[in-house]
Amino acid sequence: MNDLSPEKLEALLNGPALAPPAGVIPQFDNPPSHRTASIAIPTACLIVSTTLVAMRLYTSIRIIRQVDIADYSVFLGWAIFIGEIVCAFLAVKHAPGVHQWNVRLGDLGPFLYYFHVASVLYGICMFFVKFSILIQYIKIFMPIKKPRALYWTTIFIIAVNFIHYFIGRFIEIFSCYPIAKAWDPLITEGSCIDIKALISASASISAASDIIILILPQVVIWRLNLSRKEKAGISIIFLIAIFACVSSTICIFYSVVLQRQSDDTYYTWFTGLWTLLEMAAGFAVACLPVAKAFVKNLSKAGGFSSIASSTRKVTSQSILPSYRRNSRYELESQSSAPATNLNHGKPLFKVHGVTDLTSLRDSNSVRNHRMNNPEVPIEQVFGGSPLSAKSPLDSL
């Protein structure tokens, strides 16, 4: 390309990155694309993964008060995932799911560069996420390294994942000589290994790993001495890995299509988005085992207590005065009636179907009734409900 004049080079860079099919005219300005999905899917994956990792770290640090290697691993994976998301947003600026003949050659290089970096980050991120999951399997199901066969199988899978993701990323980084040839279409010298075949092989190994991670805990869970309902509840948490298996399987499909096509910008876009979904599902599997402890602690947190307190305060200050004005005559008019016929056994005070006896205990109407009818138990005035009954508001 060095022998091209500046005018010819500029014309080349402003031309299509791939010869269009017969009868198709390239559309460089506002071509058909998947721009909305290119923004929505990475954003959703980022929000979900960040929320899950924050929940896990908060639970480990503040509730369980024990941070282990699984927590460090999932956090490191999340930090790398942020880089993956950044690359995804930068790549879609140049080709957001656009056929390559609708992309200028000058935009192809930046797109392939960000895809190349994202592919390297994907492998490193997935190793740390899967390492966190497998370490938790050992901690939860094999704390004393038994059953031994399952324990050593898990260790073996960790080793295979390390070799696959790290050695594979090393090969991908140095897949071309010079390295920039992997993304710069203007470099004609040098050579590259078949990168598309490498992507297909990597996707296949990743999918097989996902399936093993899905099956592994189920083997232990359904052998536990628990009820079927308890086993199902535990099993569902780890069945989230199904989404990772589906995503990685679809990645295989698109990587095979990519290998047979020259429309790189279009099919690498599909491959990249499904890898983001696979990673988000991996974070869910890694983080959801602590969800029960998090929710249980949250229900006892001060925030919930203040909500309940505020609700009771609003009820007593706004609803009760209205009740006292409207129901005093009804209470006093019934003061001489037999207790068993009062309101036909139905509660007089209801707030959206809630009978709140505690709030009414000291109301003026109740005091008047007690003075006029000391022999009638106040419980019977409100439908026979005992005064000691706990208000549903207290359970907020």
C-alpha positions in Angstrom: 0.0 0.0 0.0 3.0 2.3 0.3 3.2 2.8 -3.4 -0.3 4.4 -3.5 -0.7 8.1 -4.0 -2.5 10.0 -1.2 -5.5 10.5 -3.5 -5.8 6.8 -4.3 -5.3 5.8 -0.7 -8.0 8.2 0.4 -10.4 6.9 -2.3 -9.6 3.3 -1.1 -10.3 4.1 2.6 -13.6 5.8 1.6 -14.7 2.8 -0.5 -16.5 -0.3 0.7 -14.6 -2.7 3.0 -16.0 -5.6 1.0 -17.3 -6.0 -2.5 -21.1 -5.9 -2.4 -23.2 -8.7 -3.8 -24.4 -8.4 -7.4 -27.0 -5.7 -7.7 -26.4 -4.2 -4.2 -25.3 -0.6 -3.9 -23.2 0.2 -0.7 -24.9 2.5 1.8 -22.3 4.3 3.9 -24.7 6.9 5.4 -27.4 5.5 7.6 -27.2 1.9 6.4 -29.5 -0.9 7.8 -28.0 -1.8 11.2 -28.7 -3.2 14.7 -27.7 0.0 16.5 -30.5 -0.2 19.1 -29.5 -3.7 20.1 -25.9 -2.7 20.0 -26.5 -0.2 22.8 -29.3 -2.0 24.8 -27.7 -5.4 25.2 -24.3 -4.3 26.5 -26.0 -1.8 28.8 -28.3 -4.4 30.2 -25.4 -6.9 30.7 -23.4 -4.2 32.5 -26.2 -3.3 34.8 -27.0 -6.9 35.6 -23.4 -7.9 36.2 -22.6 -4.9 38.3 -25.7 -5.3 40.5 -24.9 -9.0 41.1 -21.2 -8.5 41.9 -22.1 -5.6 44.2 -24.6 -7.8 46.0 -22.0 -10.6 46.4 -19.3 -8.3 47.7 -21.6 -6.6 50.1 -22.8 -9.9 51.4 -19.3 -11.3 51.8 -17.9 -8.1 53.5 -20.8 -6.9 55.6 -23.0 -9.9 56.3 -21.0 -13.1 56.1 -17.8 -11.1 57.0 -15.6 -13.5 55.1 -14.0 -12.7 51.8 -12.4 -15.6 50.0 -10.7 -16.3 46.7 -14.0 -16.7 44.9 -15.0 -13.1 45.8 -11.6 -11.8 44.5 -11.9 -13.8 41.4 -15.4 -12.7 40.5 -14.5 -9.0 41.2 -11.4 -9.3 38.9 -13.6 -10.9 36.2 -16.1 -8.0 36.5 -13.3 -5.4 36.2 -12.1 -7.0 33.0 -15.8 -7.2 31.9 -15.9 -3.4 32.1 -13.1 -3.3 29.5 -15.1 -5.7 27.4 -18.1 -3.4 27.5 -16.0 -0.4 26.6 -14.7 -2.2 23.5 -18.2 -3.2 22.5 -19.4 0.4 22.6 -16.3 1.6 20.7 -16.7 -1.1 18.0 -20.4 -0.3 17.3 -19.5 3.3 16.6 -17.9 2.0 13.4 -20.1 -1.0 12.5 -23.2 -1.6 14.7 -24.3 -4.8 13.1 -23.8 -3.6 9.5 -22.9 -5.6 6.5 -19.3 -5.1 5.6 -20.0 -3.7 2.1 -21.9 -0.8 3.9 -18.7 -0.1 5.9 -15.9 2.1 4.7 -12.6 0.5 4.6 -11.3 3.2 6.9 -13.7 2.1 9.6 -13.0 -1.6 9.2 -9.6 -1.4 10.9 -10.9 0.3 14.2 -13.8 -2.2 14.3 -11.5 -5.2 14.0 -9.1 -3.8 16.5 -11.8 -3.4 19.2 -13.2 -6.8 18.4 -9.7 -8.3 18.7 -9.1 -6.6 22.1 -12.6 -7.7 23.3 -11.9 -11.2 22.3 -8.8 -11.4 24.4 -10.6 -9.8 27.4 -13.5 -12.2 27.0 -11.2 -15.2 27.6 -9.6 -13.7 30.6 -12.9 -12.6 32.1 -14.5 -16.0 31.6 -11.7 -17.8 33.3 -12.0 -15.7 36.5 -15.8 -16.0 36.5 -15.7 -19.8 36.0 -12.9 -20.2 38.5 -15.1 -18.4 41.1 -18.0 -20.7 40.3 -15.9 -23.9 40.5 -14.2 -22.8 43.7 -17.7 -22.2 45.2 -18.7 -25.7 44.1 -15.8 -27.1 46.1 -16.6 -24.9 49.1 -20.3 -25.7 49.1 -20.5 -29.3 48.0 -17.0 -30.7 48.7 -15.6 -29.0 51.8 -13.7 -32.1 52.8 -12.6 -33.0 49.3 -15.3 -35.7 49.1 -16.7 -37.2 47.0 -13.1 -37.5 45.8 -14.0 -38.2 42.2 -16.1 -35.1 41.9 -13.5 -33.0 43.7 -10.7 -34.0 41.4 -13.0 -33.6 38.4 -13.6 -30.0 39.5 -9.9 -29.4 39.9 -9.3 -30.8 36.4 -11.9 -28.5 34.9 -10.2 -25.5 36.5 -6.9 -26.6 35.0 -8.4 -27.1 31.6 -10.1 -23.7 31.7 -6.8 -22.0 32.7 -5.0 -23.7 29.7 -7.8 -22.9 27.3 -8.4 -19.3 28.2 -4.9 -18.1 28.9 -2.9 -20.1 26.4 -5.7 -19.5 23.9 -5.5 -15.7 24.5 -1.7 -15.8 24.1 -2.1 -17.5 20.7 -4.8 -15.0 19.7 -2.7 -12.0 20.6 0.2 -13.3 18.5 -1.9 -14.9 15.8 -0.5 -12.5 13.1 3.0 -11.3 12.2 3.1 -8.4 12.5 0.5 -8.3 15.3 -1.3 -5.3 13.7 -2.1 -7.4 10.6 -4.9 -9.0 12.6 -7.0 -5.7 12.3 -5.3 -3.5 9.8 -6.5 -4.3 6.3 -3.8 -2.1 4.8 -1.0 -4.4 6.0 -0.3 -6.9 3.2 3.0 -8.2 4.4 3.4 -11.0 6.9 1.1 -13.9 7.7 -1.7 -15.0 10.1 -3.0 -18.3 11.4 -6.6 -19.0 10.7 -8.1 -16.7 13.3 -11.7 -17.6 12.4 -11.0 -21.3 13.0 -9.4 -20.4 16.4 -12.6 -18.5 17.3 -14.7 -21.5 16.5 -12.5 -23.9 18.4 -12.5 -21.5 21.4 -16.3 -21.2 21.3 -16.7 -25.0 21.3 -14.4 -25.5 24.3 -16.2 -22.7 26.2 -19.6 -24.2 25.5 -18.4 -27.6 26.7 -17.1 -26.0 29.9 -20.5 -24.2 30.4 -22.3 -27.5 30.1 -20.1 -29.2 32.6 -20.5 -26.3 35.0 -24.3 -26.7 34.6 -24.3 -30.5 35.3 -21.7 -30.6 38.0 -23.7 -29.3 41.0 -26.9 -31.1 40.0 -25.0 -34.4 40.5 -24.4 -33.5 44.1 -27.7 -31.6 44.9 -30.0 -34.5 44.0 -28.0 -36.9 46.2 -28.4 -34.7 49.3 -30.5 -35.8 52.2 -33.1 -33.1 51.7 -36.7 -32.9 50.6 -37.5 -32.8 46.9 -38.7 -29.2 47.4 -35.4 -28.1 49.0 -33.4 -29.8 46.3 -35.4 -28.1 43.6 -34.9 -24.7 45.3 -31.1 -25.2 45.5 -31.0 -26.6 42.0 -32.7 -23.6 40.4 -30.0 -21.3 41.6 -27.4 -23.2 39.6 -29.6 -23.9 36.6 -29.1 -20.2 35.7 -26.1 -21.7 33.9 -28.5 -22.8 31.2 -28.5 -19.3 29.8 -24.7 -19.4 29.5 -24.9 -22.7 27.7 -27.5 -21.4 25.3 -25.4 -18.3 24.6 -22.2 -20.2 24.1 -24.0 -22.6 21.7 -25.3 -19.7 19.6 -21.8 -18.3 19.6 -20.6 -21.6 18.0 -23.2 -21.2 15.3 -22.2 -17.7 14.4 -18.5 -18.5 14.6 -19.0 -21.3 12.1 -21.0 -19.0 9.8 -18.2 -16.4 10.2 -15.7 -19.0 9.1 -17.6 -19.6 5.9 -18.4 -16.0 5.1 -16.3 -12.8 4.4 -18.9 -10.5 6.0 -16.8 -10.0 9.1 -18.5 -6.9 10.6 -21.9 -8.5 10.5 -21.3 -11.9 11.9 -18.6 -10.9 14.5 -21.3 -8.5 15.8 -23.6 -11.4 16.5 -20.8 -13.4 18.0 -19.7 -10.6 20.3 -23.2 -9.8 21.6 -23.8 -13.5 22.5 -20.5 -13.6 24.4 -21.7 -10.6 26.5 -24.9 -12.5 27.4 -22.8 -15.6 28.2 -20.6 -13.5 30.6 -23.7 -11.9 32.2 -25.1 -15.4 32.9 -21.8 -16.4 34.3 -21.9 -13.6 36.8 -25.4 -14.7 37.8 -24.2 -18.2 38.5 -21.2 -16.9 40.5 -23.2 -14.4 42.6 -26.6 -15.9 43.2 -25.5 -18.5 45.9 -25.3 -15.6 48.4 -28.7 -14.1 47.3 -30.6 -15.7 50.2 -28.3 -14.3 52.8 -28.5 -10.9 51.2 -32.3 -10.8 51.0 -32.6 -12.1 54.6 -30.3 -9.4 55.9 -32.1 -6.8 53.8 -35.4 -7.6 55.3 -33.9 -6.9 58.7 -32.1 -3.7 57.7 -32.9 -0.3 59.0 -34.4 0.8 55.7 -37.2 -1.7 56.0 -37.8 -0.8 59.7 -38.0 2.9 58.9 -40.5 2.2 56.1 -42.7 0.2 58.5 -42.3 3.0 61.1 -43.2 5.7 58.6 -46.2 3.7 57.4 -47.5 3.3 60.9 -47.0 7.0 61.6 -48.9 8.0 58.4 -51.7 5.6 59.3 -52.1 6.9 62.8 -51.8 10.6 61.8 -53.9 10.7 58.7 -56.2 7.7 58.5 -57.1 7.3 62.2 -58.4 10.8 62.8 -60.8 10.3 59.9 -61.9 7.1 61.4 -62.4 8.6 64.8 -64.7 11.3 63.4 -66.7 9.0 61.2 -67.0 6.0 63.6 -67.5 7.6 67.0 -71.3 7.8 66.5 -71.3 4.2 65.3 -69.4 3.0 68.4 -71.5 5.0 70.8 -74.8 4.0 69.2 -73.8 0.3 69.6 -72.6 0.7 73.2 -75.8 -0.6 74.7 -76.1 -3.6 72.2 -75.0 -7.1 73.2 -71.4 -7.8 72.4 -72.3 -10.8 70.3 -74.3 -8.7 67.8 -71.8 -5.9 67.3 -71.4 -5.4 63.6 -72.2 -9.1 63.1 -68.8 -10.1 64.0 -67.1 -8.0 61.3 -64.2 -5.6 62.1 -65.2 -1.9 62.1 -61.8 -0.6 61.2 -60.1 -1.7 58.0 -57.4 0.0 56.0 -57.2 -1.7 52.6 -58.3 -5.0 54.2 -55.9 -4.7 57.2 -57.4 -4.8 60.7 -55.1 -2.7 62.9 -56.1 -3.1 66.5 -52.9 -1.9 68.0 -53.3 1.5 66.4 -56.8 1.9 67.8 -56.1 0.7 71.4 -55.8 4.2 72.8 -58.3 6.0 70.6 -60.9 8.2 72.3 -63.7 6.1 70.8 -62.3 3.0 72.4 -62.0 4.7 75.8 -65.6 5.9 75.6 -66.7 2.4 74.9 -64.7 1.0 77.8 -66.3 3.5 80.1 -69.8 2.8 79.0 -69.5 -0.9 78.6 -66.8 -2.3 80.8 -68.3 -5.7 80.7 -67.9 -6.1 76.9 -64.4 -7.2 75.8 -63.0 -4.7 73.4 -61.8 -7.6 71.1 -65.4 -8.3 70.3 -66.0 -4.7 69.0 -63.5 -5.4 66.3 -64.7 -8.7 65.2 -63.3 -10.9 67.9 -59.7 -10.4 67.0 -57.4 -10.5 70.0 -55.5 -7.2 70.9 -52.3 -9.1 71.0 -52.5 -9.9 67.3 -49.6 -8.5 65.3 -50.5 -5.9 62.8 -49.5 -6.8 59.2 -47.8 -3.4 59.1 -45.3 -4.6 61.6 -44.1 -7.2 59.1 -43.0 -4.7 56.5 
